């Protein structure tokens, strides 16, 4: 069921096939970066533009985790983050 990300609290939904698929990005005039899906990463009380590559399944804690790469104060940072710190763009 398509929903606006702005209407969802972090961790309320899991990523699905409709969220930022290549077809969706193409329809909306966006180009996905080669290293993952476009996202925002929460760090130090701010949201930073980046990309995420999701793991294939949820972890034992019930959360989705992914490897996020983002620019923070001009430096490239790569970290493993949970769905609570990642939002689709």
C-alpha positions in Angstrom: 0.0 0.0 0.0 1.7 3.2 -1.1 2.1 5.8 1.7 4.0 9.1 2.1 7.2 8.7 4.1 6.5 12.0 5.8 3.4 10.4 7.4 5.3 7.4 8.9 7.3 7.4 12.1 10.7 5.7 11.9 10.4 2.0 12.4 6.7 1.9 11.8 7.0 0.2 8.4 9.6 -2.0 6.7 11.0 -1.3 3.3 9.0 -2.9 0.5 9.2 -3.4 -3.3 7.5 0.0 -3.9 9.9 2.1 -1.9 12.6 3.7 -4.1 12.6 0.9 -6.7 14.4 1.8 -10.0 11.0 2.1 -11.7 9.7 4.5 -9.1 12.8 6.6 -9.3 12.6 6.7 -13.1 8.9 7.7 -13.0 9.7 10.6 -10.6 12.7 11.8 -12.6 15.3 10.7 -10.0 18.5 8.8 -10.7 19.6 6.2 -8.2 23.3 6.3 -7.2 25.2 3.2 -8.1 26.0 2.4 -4.5 22.5 2.1 -3.1 19.1 3.7 -2.7 18.9 7.4 -2.0 18.1 8.2 1.6 18.6 10.5 4.6 20.7 9.4 7.5 20.1 10.6 11.0 23.3 11.5 12.9 24.1 14.1 15.6 20.5 15.4 15.6 20.6 16.2 11.8 19.6 14.5 8.6 22.4 14.0 6.0 21.9 13.0 2.3 23.3 9.6 1.4 22.6 6.1 0.1 21.7 2.8 1.8 22.1 -0.8 0.8 19.6 -2.8 2.9 20.4 -6.3 4.3 18.4 -9.1 2.8 16.2 -9.7 5.8 15.4 -8.4 9.3 17.7 -9.1 12.1 16.7 -10.9 15.3 15.7 -7.5 16.9 13.0 -7.3 14.2 14.5 -4.2 12.5 15.8 -3.7 9.0 19.5 -2.7 8.9 21.6 -1.4 6.0 25.0 0.0 5.2 24.6 3.8 4.8 27.1 6.0 3.1 26.6 9.8 3.5 28.4 13.1 3.5 28.6 14.7 6.9 30.3 18.0 7.1 32.1 17.3 3.8 33.4 13.9 4.8 32.2 10.6 3.5 31.0 8.3 6.3 30.0 4.6 6.0 28.1 3.0 8.9 25.7 0.2 9.5 22.4 1.8 10.6 18.9 0.5 11.6 15.7 1.6 9.9 15.2 4.1 12.8 18.1 6.3 11.4 17.3 6.0 7.7 14.5 7.6 5.6 13.8 7.2 1.9 14.1 10.3 -0.3 
